[in-house]
Amino acid sequence: MDKSCLLRKRSMWMHVFSMAIVLSLTFAGNAFAMEKPNGFPNRPITIIVPYGPGGGSDQVTRAISTPLEKVIGVPIKIVNVPGGAGTSGFADFWDAPSDGYTLFEITSDAITHYAAGVLKQNPTKDYLPLCIAQVAYFQIYIRPDEKRFQDWKGLVEYAKKNPKALTIALSGQEGNIENVILEILDQSAGMALTRVSFHKPAERYGALVGGHVDVLIESPGDVHAFLESGDMKPILNIVDGQPPAFAHVPNIKEFYPDYVPLYLFRTFYIKGGAPSDRMKYLEWAFHEAWKTDSFQKFNKEQRLMENSYRGTEDAIKVIGANIKVYQKVYKELGLVK
């Protein structure tokens, strides 16, 4: 199959994926207070974050934990277990009892790991989403003092003349969302960037700012401090539409009209098999925490997709649709049989 045919086929599947998101991501809310089921919880709840401190997952977990503690009346303990693009922390989560006292926050790595066969547990059945708290898009960043190019067009031209010369920092391993985005982006642009993976967010951010890599792919909320300080410069929005906060940054559709962006979901999970009344209570509690002024202020600062909250039912639909599309893409990329 030639490259143009492959890209058309992939674009078709990505369009299906995008429509599934649009159709599934509807906002729903609970306007009533919910009583604790048989006194649950009556001791601290642990949330495992399978990434290092300071990254987007750590930030969103800490931001929602403060109002969540007020809703449920017990402390929240956050445990960072970085490594393996989320797989190290997953092992700790999976070993915990299915009683609702140990929860798990993970990005779309839950989807990609399952689609690629890295994790055998299905995130719509074996462990279940309590909510999607954030839907984030990606951007491409360079240093403002970069001398070789200052925009996306210039980067592509340089990369074509100097194959593999430019390095780009990202998280995770082969097959995760950032790698898939870059694989399709490389093919769309006809270039090849050398990917450098970092497990800890601070390491990849520092790699760009310190000049150890040339480019970074990340969500704007994760690096907002670097954007405000002027240490990073966005040169491409990988998102449908144009975010008002980055109206000055070109959109990927301007260069590749058929490109369908992938989005990052930050989701809180509970193990399957937990008592259903505890699951329902925690779903309600997370939504109450999400609606608070403090968390809404945090979300606004993160420059996320609007109306990003999804409860259990809608989250299962979105995650399930994502799994099917990633499985198709991985077969086309030769990452799975």
TALINLIN-V596120 format. One line per field, one symbol per residue. ss: DSSP state (@ for helix, = for strand, . for the rest). phi: phi as a letter, one per 20 degrees, with the letter a starting at -180 (. if undefined). psi: psi as a letter, one per 30 degrees, with the letter a starting at -180 (. if undefined). A space follows every 10 residues. Layout:
BEGIN
ss: ???
phi: ???
psi: ???
END
This chain:
BEGIN
ss: ..@@@@@@@@ @@@@@@@@@@ @@@@...... ......@@@. ....=====. .....@@@@@ @@@@@@@@@@ @@...===== ...@@@@@@@ @@@@@..... .=====..@@ @@@@@@.... ......==== ======.=== ==........ .@@@@@@@@@ @.....==== =.....@@@@ @@@@@@@@@. ...=====.. @@@@@@@@@. ....====.. ...@@@@@@. ..======.. ...@@@.... =@@@@..... ...======= =....@@@@@ @@@@@@@@@@ @.@@@@@@@@ @........= =@@@@@@@@@ @@@@@@@@@@ @@@....
phi: .fffffffff fffffggfff fffeedecbd edecffflnf ecbgdddede bffnffffff fffeffffgf femcfdddce cfpmloffff gffffffedn ecdbdbefgf fffffenfde eefdcfccfe aeebcdddcd ccffefeeac bfgfffffff fcgmfedceb dncgofgfff gffffgffem cbeeececed ggfffffffe necebcdaef ffdfffffen eccfcbedbf ncfgfcfeef egffecgefd fdddddcddc ffnfgfffff ffgfffffff ffffffffff fflefflefc fgffffffff ffgfffffff ffemece
psi: kleeeeeeee eeeeeeeeee eeffikkklk glkklkjhgk kglkkkjkjh llkfleeeee eeefeefeee efgllkkkjk ilkghfeeee eeefflligf fjlkklafee eeeeefgekf kkgfeekkke ljfkjllllk klkfgkfflg leeeeeeeee fikgekkkkl lalkfleeee eeeeeeeefh ajkkkjkkek eeeeeeeeef gflflkklke efgeeeeefg fkjkfkkilk ajkefhffkk kfffeiffkj lklkkjkklk kkfkkeeeee eeeeeeeeee fleeeeeeee ffhlklhfkk aeeeeeeeee eeeeeeeeee eefgfl.
END
